[in-house]
Amino acid sequence: MTVHELGALSAEQANQSFNLVTATVGPGRGISGREQVIFRESRYWQGAIDFRQFFFGDRLKARALASRLRGRFGSLRITIDNRGTPIKSGTDAAFWLALGISQSDIDRGFSGYSDGTIFDDGTGFDLPSTASPTAYEAAPAGSTIVRLIGGEATGLLPGAYFSVNDFLHICEENTSGVVVFSPPLRQAVASGAAANIASPTIRVKLADDAGFSLKENYAHHTDPLTLTVVEDFQR
């Protein structure tokens, strides 16, 4: 199946929100007044993207993309906003500062122990890798824990996103790159698989066939548009 990219229109996004849809069940309250709520891991991502007006060339791109999707049939790859967690977007030094590495350690090229001491040979610990994060070891489908390596991985903050193979996950806990996350892996992850933290992606479908309907004014611009999408599991 062809996967269409939203990237050409991403600059027009005004707001973006993605949330896991959760469904719990309960038998109702008993004579004690208490209710037992049962959780089943069947969550999926649902999102809404608000676009500003499309002008001129962007209006044409939006019109063509809306046509190519064929309503809910087409698959769309969306890049998720992941601001707030340290990512490698500039120089190595700026990235290390964002991770909490001191300027003095950056200048000398290594860090020491917590008390400031270093090795007997005058060296210390390597600074965090600036390479793209990867899975250190394989993880099976259904897993909610994965070990990631790379500076972005060790600095990934709880509440931030990452993606593997266009499946989106949210970090719940992170201990030196051992990440506890939701939802569980949809597919097994191989050792060395790329984990996208700087610009996580997810494949989605329109929530309804009319979800990408443009209202154009005098063929020059469109009214604001909100795309409501749901996670796409077809691969």
Secondary structure by P-SEA (a helix, b strand, c coil): cbbbbcccccccccbbbbbbbbbbbbcccccccbbbbbbccbbbbbbbbbbccccaaaaaaaaaaaaaaccccbbbbbbbbbcccccccccaaaaaaaacccaaaaaaccccccccccccccccccccccccbbbcccccccccbbbbbccccccccccbbbbcccbbbbbccccccccccccccccccccccbbbccbbbbbbcccccccccccccccccccbbbbbbcccccc
